[in-house]
Amino acid sequence: MEMGPLTSLHHQRRVLEYVDIARREGAEVISGGVQPSNSALALGCYVEPTIIKVSSQQDRLIQEEVFGPFVTVQTFRNEAEALAPANGTQYCLGSGLWTRDLQRAHSLASDLKAGIVWINSYKRANPGSPFGGVGRSGYGREMGFDAMQEYTQAKSIWVNVNAQIPAYYRR
């Protein structure tokens, strides 16, 4: 896996604050959530890849965008329990599903309120495919034909070619 630094020390502090918030809210930090101890990485704005098991859909980690190397996990017993938290946030740029049952995955993907849904992969993209979020995750679409619509304004113009033109308009 390749991973780069965060954008600034302020960004790094903000991401690490989410680890503290998660712990205060009862979440379990399964892995990461710290600045790397490797001396070369400790000098940069890095945070170890972080896995956090959240305790509630209302946790800030679920309801806010962290913009760091984070993944949150939740348990569920059925598809309805899986969709409720996934669709229960005002942000959703992308979602990922892993399963052997592609029919079930397509059904879930159509019910997910997300700008992009990956099935058995993550963060793959094609420049011809539109990309953008839902809710408060972005505005409109980038890439693909749908992006061109963001830069155009439709206009209808109707002309009656059989109409008599008033004399004051004729030359």
DAMO-V903047 format. One line per field, one symbol per residue. phi: phi as a letter, one per 40 degrees, with the letter a starting at -180 (. if undefined). A space follows every 50 residues. Layout:
# DAMO-V903047
phi->???
This chain:
# DAMO-V903047
phi->.babcccacccccccccccccdcccgcbccaggbcdcddccccccbbcdb bbccbaccddcccbccfacbbbbbcabacccccdccccbcbacabbbbac ccccccccdccccacabcbfaagcabdcbcbicbgccgbgbbggcccccc bbbcabbbbccccccddcccb
